[in-house]
Amino acid sequence: MKFDVNVLQYLSKDDFRVLTAVELGMKTHEIVPADRVDQLARLKRGGCYKVLKNLLRHKLVHHDSTKYDGFRLTNLGYDFLAIKALVNRGVFVSVGRQLGVGKESVIFEVGTEDGTILAIKLHRLGKTSFRAVKSKRDYVENRTHFNWLYLSRLAAKKEYAFMKKLGEEGFPVPNAVDWNRHCVVMSLVPGYPLVQVKEIQNHDVVFETIISQIIHMAEVGLIHCDFNEFNIMIDDNEKVTMIDFPQIVSTSHRNAEMYFDRDVECIIKFFRKRFNIHYDERPSFSSIEKSSDYDKVLAASGFTRKDQEEIEKITQTNELNSESGNDSEATDESESSDDESEATGEALNERSLPDAYIEASINEMELLHVVDQVGGLVQYILLH
């Protein structure tokens, strides 16, 4: 499903009100009954159903009539809710060109009110990343099916927390600006992915810098788990920046040594193939002395112990599923079991939500209006 920010020009307050109502309903329903969406949205009689047709046309919700007439958010609908919430906070005021796309995320430029260009990463855990999630990710409890919106939200929450902590401690990472739902806003990193670089002047310096970061992370209790030429940026001055942190695990993880060795081997293999440079010495995981326990203190950055426990549970569950041959795939908008009430990551029962909470959640989304489109950027203003 293609992300088209221009669709925002055609969405009204009522559109976002109904979209938010579907999100609220997904706290207790896999497919939210149409009459429940109507109750939550509180539009004039019949207005909700007209809006739902418009949201369907733009592929922001999915209609399901298998058991009853109901709706659920699509990834695109979730994108727009997150973007609008971030704009309402004043994090950015415009969305620009796509910077990159991968099997698990897509990245766009965004502009702040003072003209600063940032990057927004939209996590998308779906069909293409299904087996990767099953083999090493730790995102939900013991379930057969997964709600991809919830998985993507946890991935964003984890990445923001770890990136913020690493940045505060001097690691070469993007500056973590903010996050909402499945989106992370960060500073724009100058340079190019290492995989695109054909020549390096100081091979040894760059190699040692990269390996030292792997070691330094282990010293503070963390392993990147996906440290390769795709997740390393290098600028014209050969300064290295690490990116992409949803996979990070603790050095106390049962497979920590394997992940550490794999990260090291990925870098050695890349330098050998790309630059014909051979490095025989490899750092030993067992010889690294921990100086800090970032993996135990990240609750202060927003990633709680409960979040980490959920992550660990799904790793264990899914590795067992993989070993038993349970490799059935899910679609990009995969169905989830009825007990997956935390579709948006909020541990709340929608039926018991007070009217004030529902109204505040919906009203929060009604402040943003598209006002102009200039130079390929869709411009927004926050109305008070």
Beta strands, then each sheet from edge to edge (+ up, - down):
strand 1: 32-33
strand 2: 61-64
strand 3: 70-73
strand 4: 94-101
strand 5: 105-111
strand 6: 117-123
strand 7: 176-180
strand 8: 183-187
strand 9: 192-193
strand 10: 222-223
strand 11: 232-234
strand 12: 240-242
strand 13: 249-250
strand 14: 368-374
strand 15: 377-382
sheet 1: 1+ 3- 2+
sheet 2: 7+ 8- 6+ 5- 4+ 15- 14+
sheet 3: 9+ 11- 12+
sheet 4: 10+ 13-
end
